[in-house]
Amino acid sequence: MTTEHTSDAELAGQPAAYLTGVANESLISFTRARQAELGFTQPQYWLLRNLSKNDISPDGHGMTVPELQQAMSSYIRPGDDLAAEAEVLLARGRLTRDADGRWWITEAGEAARVDLKQHAPAIRARIHEGIDDADYVTAVKVLHRLIHNTGGTLV
């Protein structure tokens, strides 16, 4: 859909749920495609982040797949298979697994996490291309209000 020839009144009447759903899928697909070009998946990056004491993990303590799924419950996608993704990272030497089934990040995994993180600004810049920061802030505020108005909560 293009907005070039759509009036403001017509735009104001478009359903937010539809537009946010399309935006969500498009943004995730775009991000995942850029990450795939770099040789990793979004769930692999999330695993590294959630296991790193230098990122999301508060203590760097190992976690089981169910614990990781719980930790990622607000953003993991239904088709994401953390167990399979962890096995890929194990084969690459980025994770290890102990006898209790807990996954731990390795030094190579930490180095990979740091390297992967360096690509995030370029991906964000491409997504935000042509969007003024003030307009983006306004859009975020509108989304926050839509969430508030419908009884949702931000995590």
MDTraj code that builds the backbone (N, CA, C; nanometers):
import mdtraj as md
import numpy as np

residues = "MET THR THR GLU HIS THR SER ASP ALA GLU LEU ALA GLY GLN PRO ALA ALA TYR LEU THR GLY VAL ALA ASN GLU SER LEU ILE SER PHE THR ARG ALA ARG GLN ALA GLU LEU GLY PHE THR GLN PRO GLN TYR TRP LEU LEU ARG ASN LEU SER LYS ASN ASP ILE SER PRO ASP GLY HIS GLY MET THR VAL PRO GLU LEU GLN GLN ALA MET SER SER TYR ILE ARG PRO GLY ASP ASP LEU ALA ALA GLU ALA GLU VAL LEU LEU ALA ARG GLY ARG LEU THR ARG ASP ALA ASP GLY ARG TRP TRP ILE THR GLU ALA GLY GLU ALA ALA ARG VAL ASP LEU LYS GLN HIS ALA PRO ALA ILE ARG ALA ARG ILE HIS GLU GLY ILE ASP ASP ALA ASP TYR VAL THR ALA VAL LYS VAL LEU HIS ARG LEU ILE HIS ASN THR GLY GLY THR LEU VAL".split()
xyz = np.array([
    [0.0845, -0.1171, 0.0000],
    [0.0000, 0.0000, 0.0000],
    [0.0894, 0.1238, 0.0000],
    [0.0517, 0.2218, -0.0776],
    [0.1261, 0.3473, -0.0819],
    [0.0411, 0.4597, -0.0236],
    [0.1075, 0.5573, 0.0331],
    [0.0336, 0.6701, 0.0909],
    [0.0471, 0.7950, 0.0052],
    [0.1145, 0.7849, -0.1097],
    [0.1372, 0.9011, -0.1948],
    [0.0079, 0.9720, -0.2337],
    [-0.0960, 0.8972, -0.2683],
    [-0.2199, 0.9560, -0.3170],
    [-0.3351, 0.9346, -0.2199],
    [-0.3025, 0.9004, -0.0974],
    [-0.4047, 0.8786, 0.0039],
    [-0.4148, 1.0035, 0.0905],
    [-0.5357, 1.0521, 0.1089],
    [-0.5540, 1.1727, 0.1890],
    [-0.5321, 1.1421, 0.3368],
    [-0.5057, 1.2470, 0.4132],
    [-0.4904, 1.2306, 0.5575],
    [-0.6176, 1.1730, 0.6190],
    [-0.7327, 1.2151, 0.5697],
    [-0.8595, 1.1632, 0.6217],
    [-0.8706, 1.0126, 0.5951],
    [-0.8280, 0.9694, 0.4773],
    [-0.8305, 0.8257, 0.4465],
    [-0.7303, 0.7494, 0.5334],
    [-0.6126, 0.8078, 0.5507],
    [-0.5116, 0.7438, 0.6364],
    [-0.5625, 0.7315, 0.7788],
    [-0.6294, 0.8334, 0.8284],
    [-0.6810, 0.8316, 0.9659],
    [-0.7855, 0.7226, 0.9857],
    [-0.8482, 0.6794, 0.8798],
    [-0.9503, 0.5755, 0.8894],
    [-0.8977, 0.4347, 0.8736],
    [-0.7694, 0.4197, 0.8455],
    [-0.7145, 0.2856, 0.8265],
    [-0.7018, 0.2147, 0.9606],
    [-0.7285, 0.0849, 0.9632],
    [-0.7267, 0.0096, 1.0900],
    [-0.5854, -0.0092, 1.1455],
    [-0.5673, 0.0362, 1.2690],
    [-0.4365, 0.0270, 1.3339],
    [-0.3904, -0.1174, 1.3492],
    [-0.4827, -0.2073, 1.3833],
    [-0.4437, -0.3469, 1.4043],
    [-0.3852, -0.4080, 1.2768],
    [-0.4473, -0.3788, 1.1645],
    [-0.3963, -0.4298, 1.0370],
    [-0.2580, -0.3710, 1.0081],
    [-0.2473, -0.2382, 1.0193],
    [-0.1208, -0.1728, 0.9865],
    [-0.0073, -0.2152, 1.0790],
    [-0.0344, -0.2257, 1.2082],
    [0.0718, -0.2668, 1.3003],
    [0.1109, -0.4124, 1.2771],
    [0.0143, -0.4948, 1.2394],
    [0.0451, -0.6343, 1.2082],
    [0.1343, -0.6468, 1.0855],
    [0.1004, -0.5711, 0.9808],
    [0.1819, -0.5728, 0.8593],
    [0.3211, -0.5177, 0.8892],
    [0.3257, -0.4076, 0.9659],
    [0.4552, -0.3486, 1.0020],
    [0.5393, -0.4488, 1.0821],
    [0.4779, -0.5151, 1.1785],
    [0.5482, -0.6133, 1.2614],
    [0.6112, -0.7226, 1.1748],
    [0.5315, -0.7810, 1.0879],
    [0.5825, -0.8893, 1.0037],
    [0.6921, -0.8401, 0.9095],
    [0.6726, -0.7228, 0.8525],
    [0.7702, -0.6676, 0.7598],
    [0.9027, -0.6378, 0.8292],
    [0.8956, -0.5758, 0.9464],
    [1.0171, -0.5414, 1.0204],
    [1.0935, -0.6659, 1.0650],
    [1.0207, -0.7648, 1.1129],
    [1.0868, -0.8882, 1.1562],
    [1.1480, -0.9605, 1.0371],
    [1.0745, -0.9700, 0.9273],
    [1.1272, -1.0368, 0.8073],
    [1.2515, -0.9660, 0.7559],
    [1.2470, -0.8331, 0.7513],
    [1.3610, -0.7557, 0.7053],
    [1.4824, -0.7796, 0.7945],
    [1.4621, -0.7678, 0.9248],
    [1.5724, -0.7852, 1.0201],
    [1.6315, -0.9248, 1.0089],
    [1.5457, -1.0248, 1.0045],
    [1.5951, -1.1625, 0.9958],
    [1.6686, -1.1891, 0.8649],
    [1.6232, -1.1286, 0.7566],
    [1.6923, -1.1456, 0.6287],
    [1.8314, -1.0832, 0.6330],
    [1.8435, -0.9652, 0.6934],
    [1.9757, -0.9016, 0.7044],
    [2.0674, -0.9877, 0.7920],
    [2.0137, -1.0408, 0.9017],
    [2.0943, -1.1250, 0.9890],
    [2.1358, -1.2535, 0.9171],
    [2.0467, -1.3113, 0.8392],
    [2.0792, -1.4331, 0.7644],
    [2.1922, -1.4060, 0.6653],
    [2.1908, -1.2877, 0.6030],
    [2.2994, -1.2503, 0.5118],
    [2.4337, -1.2482, 0.5840],
    [2.4293, -1.2224, 0.7137],
    [2.5511, -1.2161, 0.7946],
    [2.5856, -1.3515, 0.8578],
    [2.5031, -1.4528, 0.8319],
    [2.5345, -1.5880, 0.8766],
    [2.4805, -1.6285, 1.0126],
    [2.3784, -1.5594, 1.0600],
    [2.3194, -1.5990, 1.1870],
    [2.1697, -1.5729, 1.1841],
    [2.1009, -1.6326, 1.2814],
    [1.9571, -1.6117, 1.2925],
    [1.9279, -1.5231, 1.4124],
    [1.8116, -1.4626, 1.4112],
    [1.7723, -1.3798, 1.5245],
    [1.7655, -1.4617, 1.6536],
    [1.7060, -1.5828, 1.6517],
    [1.7059, -1.6623, 1.7752],
    [1.8469, -1.6976, 1.8257],
    [1.9417, -1.7196, 1.7358],
    [2.0789, -1.7452, 1.7796],
    [2.1351, -1.6237, 1.8522],
    [2.1097, -1.5068, 1.7979],
    [2.1563, -1.3838, 1.8625],
    [2.0907, -1.3679, 1.9987],
    [1.9612, -1.3956, 2.0069],
    [1.8909, -1.3858, 2.1348],
    [1.9477, -1.4835, 2.2371],
    [1.9812, -1.6045, 2.1930],
    [2.0413, -1.7018, 2.2843],
    [2.1723, -1.6472, 2.3415],
    [2.2567, -1.5960, 2.2541],
    [2.3842, -1.5411, 2.2999],
    [2.3614, -1.4247, 2.3962],
    [2.2667, -1.3376, 2.3633],
    [2.2392, -1.2219, 2.4489],
    [2.1863, -1.2653, 2.5854],
    [2.0959, -1.3621, 2.5868],
    [2.0357, -1.4062, 2.7131],
    [2.1313, -1.4860, 2.7996],
    [2.2376, -1.5366, 2.7428],
    [2.3351, -1.6137, 2.8201],
    [2.4598, -1.5326, 2.8565],
    [2.4717, -1.4138, 2.8007],
    [2.5906, -1.3318, 2.8269],
    [2.5708, -1.2421, 2.9490],
    [2.6656, -1.2499, 3.0417],
    [2.6618, -1.1611, 3.1586],
    [2.6883, -1.0175, 3.1172],
    [2.7362, -0.9964, 2.9950],
    [2.7630, -0.8624, 2.9433],
    [2.6452, -0.8062, 2.8643],
    [2.5326, -0.8779, 2.8686],
    [2.4159, -0.8323, 2.7931],
    [2.2904, -0.8519, 2.8778],
    [2.2006, -0.9395, 2.8384],
    [2.0713, -0.9527, 2.9064],
    [2.0807, -1.0335, 3.0359],
    [2.1640, -1.1358, 3.0381],
    [2.1735, -1.2202, 3.1573],
    [2.2259, -1.1401, 3.2761],
    [2.1565, -1.1459, 3.3887],
    [2.2029, -1.0700, 3.5053],
    [2.3302, -1.1270, 3.5671],
    [2.3531, -1.2586, 3.5480],
    [2.4664, -1.3211, 3.6165],
    [2.5504, -1.4136, 3.5286],
    [2.5132, -1.4299, 3.4023],
    [2.5879, -1.5176, 3.3142],
    [2.5697, -1.6646, 3.3450],
    [2.4709, -1.6974, 3.4280],
    [2.4442, -1.8350, 3.4669],
    [2.3775, -1.9094, 3.3515],
    [2.4127, -2.0341, 3.3348],
    [2.3532, -2.1154, 3.2303],
    [2.2031, -2.1296, 3.2474],
    [2.1350, -2.1593, 3.1362],
    [1.9900, -2.1731, 3.1390],
    [1.9484, -2.2919, 3.0532],
    [1.8382, -2.3548, 3.0911],
    [1.7812, -2.4622, 3.0104],
    [1.6984, -2.3995, 2.8981],
    [1.6628, -2.4792, 2.7995],
    [1.5788, -2.4284, 2.6910],
    [1.4460, -2.3746, 2.7453],
    [1.3757, -2.4453, 2.8349],
    [1.2522, -2.3862, 2.8880],
    [1.2751, -2.2524, 2.9601],
    [1.3862, -2.2401, 3.0315],
    [1.4169, -2.1128, 3.0973],
    [1.4439, -2.0029, 2.9945],
    [1.5128, -2.0390, 2.8882],
    [1.5388, -1.9428, 2.7811],
    [1.4093, -1.9032, 2.7115],
    [1.3221, -2.0013, 2.6883],
    [1.1929, -1.9702, 2.6263],
    [1.1124, -1.8747, 2.7142],
    [1.1158, -1.8962, 2.8436],
    [1.0457, -1.8068, 2.9363],
    [1.1067, -1.6674, 2.9328],
    [1.2386, -1.6610, 2.9320],
    [1.3069, -1.5316, 2.9300],
    [1.2757, -1.4540, 2.8022],
    [1.2504, -1.5251, 2.6942],
    [1.2254, -1.4619, 2.5643],
    [1.0770, -1.4586, 2.5280],
    [0.9914, -1.4891, 2.6241],
    [0.8488, -1.5068, 2.5937],
    [0.7821, -1.3852, 2.5310],
    [0.8331, -1.2661, 2.5554],
    [0.7685, -1.1480, 2.4991],
    [0.8095, -1.1205, 2.3547],
    [0.9103, -1.1913, 2.3033],
    [0.9527, -1.1631, 2.1666],
    [0.9823, -1.2864, 2.0807],
    [0.9873, -1.4036, 2.1400],
    [1.0113, -1.5243, 2.0607],
    [0.8907, -1.5490, 1.9698],
    [0.9149, -1.6035, 1.8551],
    [0.8078, -1.6299, 1.7586],
    [0.7693, -1.7766, 1.7664],
    [0.6448, -1.8081, 1.7357],
    [0.5964, -1.9467, 1.7477],
    [0.6827, -2.0500, 1.6740],
    [0.7392, -2.0150, 1.5615],
    [0.8199, -2.1109, 1.4858],
    [0.9654, -2.1189, 1.5276],
    [1.0069, -2.0363, 1.6208],
    [1.1467, -2.0375, 1.6645],
    [1.1733, -2.1621, 1.7485],
    [1.2748, -2.2373, 1.7116],
    [1.3117, -2.3601, 1.7810],
    [1.4447, -2.3365, 1.8529],
    [1.4349, -2.2949, 1.9781],
    [1.5559, -2.2604, 2.0534],
    [1.6484, -2.3792, 2.0730],
    [1.5920, -2.4966, 2.0894],
    [1.6762, -2.6156, 2.1071],
    [1.7610, -2.6394, 1.9819],
    [1.7000, -2.6300, 1.8657],
    [1.7734, -2.6501, 1.7402],
    [1.8753, -2.5389, 1.7184],
    [1.8367, -2.4160, 1.7489],
    [1.9294, -2.3031, 1.7324],
    [2.0482, -2.3167, 1.8282],
    [2.0227, -2.3633, 1.9492],
    [2.1309, -2.3838, 2.0461],
    [2.2268, -2.4921, 1.9962],
    [2.1730, -2.5956, 1.9343],
    [2.2587, -2.7018, 1.8799],
    [2.3508, -2.6480, 1.7705],
    [2.3001, -2.5567, 1.6881],
    [2.3834, -2.4940, 1.5846],
    [2.4966, -2.4157, 1.6509],
    [2.4622, -2.3413, 1.7553],
    [2.5650, -2.2646, 1.8262],
    [2.6642, -2.3559, 1.8981],
    [2.6180, -2.4704, 1.9454],
    [2.7066, -2.5700, 2.0051],
    [2.8067, -2.6189, 1.9010],
    [2.7573, -2.6528, 1.7822],
    [2.8439, -2.7015, 1.6748],
    [2.9458, -2.5965, 1.6316],
    [2.9117, -2.4704, 1.6457],
    [3.0026, -2.3612, 1.6092],
    [3.0958, -2.3224, 1.7239],
    [3.0805, -2.3878, 1.8396],
    [3.1648, -2.3585, 1.9543],
    [3.1251, -2.2329, 2.0298],
    [3.0040, -2.1853, 2.0069],
    [2.9588, -2.0617, 2.0715],
    [2.8817, -2.0869, 2.2009],
    [2.8322, -2.2083, 2.2181],
    [2.7651, -2.2499, 2.3410],
    [2.8176, -2.3857, 2.3832],
    [2.8048, -2.4143, 2.5121],
    [2.8277, -2.5487, 2.5648],
    [2.7031, -2.5859, 2.6446],
    [2.6894, -2.7158, 2.6714],
    [2.5755, -2.7634, 2.7504],
    [2.6296, -2.8543, 2.8591],
    [2.5818, -2.8323, 2.9820],
    [2.6287, -2.9152, 3.0920],
    [2.5378, -3.0375, 3.1099],
    [2.5705, -3.1208, 3.2072],
    [2.4965, -3.2452, 3.2311],
    [2.3519, -3.2208, 3.2725],
    [2.3216, -3.1022, 3.3242],
    [2.1854, -3.0676, 3.3651],
    [2.1041, -3.0054, 3.2520],
    [2.1618, -3.0002, 3.1320],
    [2.0905, -2.9437, 3.0176],
    [2.0927, -2.7917, 3.0130],
    [2.1812, -2.7311, 3.0917],
    [2.1932, -2.5849, 3.0900],
    [2.2914, -2.5434, 2.9808],
    [2.2530, -2.4406, 2.9085],
    [2.3368, -2.3858, 2.8036],
    [2.4200, -2.2719, 2.8600],
    [2.5455, -2.2659, 2.8178],
    [2.6402, -2.1640, 2.8632],
    [2.7080, -2.1019, 2.7422],
    [2.7286, -1.9725, 2.7473],
    [2.7992, -1.9051, 2.6392],
    [2.9493, -1.9274, 2.6562],
    [3.0187, -1.9485, 2.5463],
    [3.1640, -1.9664, 2.5480],
    [3.2321, -1.8329, 2.5147],
    [3.3630, -1.8316, 2.5249],
    [3.4374, -1.7114, 2.4843],
    [3.4116, -1.6815, 2.3374],
    [3.4087, -1.7865, 2.2544],
    [3.3796, -1.7670, 2.1119],
    [3.2379, -1.7138, 2.0927],
    [3.1457, -1.7596, 2.1764],
    [3.0085, -1.7104, 2.1699],
    [2.9999, -1.5639, 2.2089],
    [3.0747, -1.5250, 2.3108],
    [3.0763, -1.3850, 2.3529],
    [3.1358, -1.2983, 2.2423],
    [3.2416, -1.3455, 2.1806],
    [3.3024, -1.2702, 2.0697],
    [3.2039, -1.2582, 1.9529],
    [3.1310, -1.3655, 1.9255],
    [3.0309, -1.3615, 1.8185],
    [2.9189, -1.2642, 1.8535],
    [2.8752, -1.2635, 1.9800],
    [2.7694, -1.1721, 2.0236],
    [2.8124, -1.0277, 2.0020],
    [2.9347, -0.9969, 2.0411],
    [2.9873, -0.8613, 2.0244],
    [2.9931, -0.8259, 1.8757],
    [3.0386, -0.9185, 1.7934],
    [3.0469, -0.8953, 1.6490],
    [2.9078, -0.8742, 1.5890],
    [2.8137, -0.9594, 1.6265],
    [2.6783, -0.9490, 1.5722],
    [2.6132, -0.8173, 1.6133],
    [2.6392, -0.7749, 1.7361],
    [2.5813, -0.6500, 1.7870],
    [2.6260, -0.5305, 1.7036],
    [2.7446, -0.5378, 1.6473],
    [2.7974, -0.4276, 1.5671],
    [2.7159, -0.4034, 1.4405],
    [2.6391, -0.5029, 1.3980],
    [2.5583, -0.4889, 1.2767],
    [2.4229, -0.4242, 1.3036],
    [2.3820, -0.4216, 1.4288],
    [2.2493, -0.3683, 1.4636],
    [2.2292, -0.2227, 1.4207],
    [2.3267, -0.1339, 1.4400],
    [2.3037, 0.0055, 1.3981],
    [2.2770, 0.0200, 1.2476],
    [2.3441, -0.0591, 1.1659],
    [2.3220, -0.0503, 1.0209],
    [2.1830, -0.1003, 0.9836],
    [2.1394, -0.2061, 1.0494],
    [2.0045, -0.2585, 1.0236],
    [1.9017, -0.1547, 1.0669],
    [1.9215, -0.0981, 1.1849],
    [1.8297, 0.0057, 1.2346],
    [1.8284, 0.1258, 1.1407],
    [1.9460, 0.1688, 1.0941],
    [1.9543, 0.2843, 1.0051],
    [1.8751, 0.2601, 0.8770],
    [1.8837, 0.1398, 0.8232],
    [1.8087, 0.1089, 0.7005],
    [1.6589, 0.1127, 0.7276],
    [1.6161, 0.0596, 0.8407],
    [1.4740, 0.0593, 0.8773],
    [1.4236, 0.2022, 0.8963],
    [1.5053, 0.2880, 0.9528],
    [1.4656, 0.4253, 0.9851],
    [1.4953, 0.5243, 0.8715],
    [1.5473, 0.4753, 0.7601],
    [1.5835, 0.5621, 0.6483],
    [1.4641, 0.6485, 0.6055],
    [1.4873, 0.7788, 0.5957],
    [1.3831, 0.8706, 0.5515],
    [1.2819, 0.9079, 0.6586],
    [1.3056, 0.8643, 0.7812],
    [1.2139, 0.8947, 0.8917],
    [1.2862, 0.9855, 0.9904],
    [1.2345, 1.1041, 1.0064],
    [1.2901, 1.1989, 1.1018],
    [1.2718, 1.1441, 1.2435],
    [1.3697, 1.1669, 1.3308],
    [1.3595, 1.1186, 1.4689],
    [1.2334, 1.1696, 1.5376],
    [1.1965, 1.2935, 1.5126],
    [1.0763, 1.3493, 1.5755],
    [0.9510, 1.2735, 1.5284],
    [0.9458, 1.2397, 1.4002],
    [0.8323, 1.1626, 1.3489],
    [0.8299, 1.0228, 1.4103],
    [0.9474, 0.9646, 1.4254],
    [0.9552, 0.8320, 1.4867],
    [0.9059, 0.8365, 1.6312],
    [0.9486, 0.9364, 1.7044],
    [0.9054, 0.9516, 1.8434],
    [0.7535, 0.9674, 1.8488],
    [0.6981, 1.0459, 1.7594],
    [0.5522, 1.0627, 1.7551],
    [0.4839, 0.9286, 1.7283],
    [0.5364, 0.8541, 1.6338],
    [0.4777, 0.7231, 1.6022],
    [0.4846, 0.6296, 1.7230],
    [0.5962, 0.6290, 1.7936],
    [0.6109, 0.5443, 1.9122],
    [0.5121, 0.5870, 2.0202],
    [0.4970, 0.7167, 2.0394],
    [0.4008, 0.7658, 2.1380],
    [0.2580, 0.7241, 2.1014],
    [0.2258, 0.7298, 1.9737],
    [0.0931, 0.6866, 1.9290],
    [0.0750, 0.5376, 1.9560],
    [0.1767, 0.4575, 1.9263],
    [0.1671, 0.3133, 1.9530],
    [0.1502, 0.2868, 2.1029],
    [0.2249, 0.3576, 2.1847],
    [0.2105, 0.3429, 2.3301],
    [0.0675, 0.3752, 2.3729],
    [0.0114, 0.4792, 2.3158],
    [-0.1250, 0.5180, 2.3522],
    [-0.2265, 0.4138, 2.3047],
    [-0.2065, 0.3600, 2.1853],
    [-0.2954, 0.2554, 2.1358],
    [-0.2905, 0.1340, 2.2287],
    [-0.1729, 0.0995, 2.2738],
    [-0.1569, -0.0135, 2.3653],
    [-0.2280, 0.0176, 2.4966],
    [-0.2064, 0.1358, 2.5498],
    [-0.2709, 0.1782, 2.6739],
    [-0.4236, 0.1766, 2.6592],
    [-0.4729, 0.2330, 2.5502],
    [-0.6180, 0.2435, 2.5288],
    [-0.6861, 0.1070, 2.5185],
    [-0.6097, 0.0064, 2.4799],
    [-0.6686, -0.1269, 2.4629],
    [-0.6339, -0.2215, 2.5772],
    [-0.5784, -0.1672, 2.6845],
    [-0.5513, -0.2485, 2.8027],
    [-0.4255, -0.3316, 2.7946],
    [-0.3443, -0.3075, 2.6958],
    [-0.2195, -0.3820, 2.6844],
    [-0.1106, -0.3243, 2.7726],
    [-0.0025, -0.3958, 2.7851],
    [0.1111, -0.3488, 2.8619],
    [0.2383, -0.3680, 2.7823],
    [0.3307, -0.2792, 2.8031],
    [0.4625, -0.2915, 2.7423],
    [0.5519, -0.3678, 2.8390],
    [0.6283, -0.4573, 2.7849],
    [0.7191, -0.5365, 2.8681],
    [0.8523, -0.4686, 2.8793],
])
top = md.Topology()
chain = top.add_chain()
for i, resn in enumerate(residues, 1):
    res = top.add_residue(resn, chain, resSeq=i)
    for name in ("N", "CA", "C"):
        top.add_atom(name, md.element.get_by_symbol(name[0]), res)
traj = md.Trajectory(xyz[None], top)
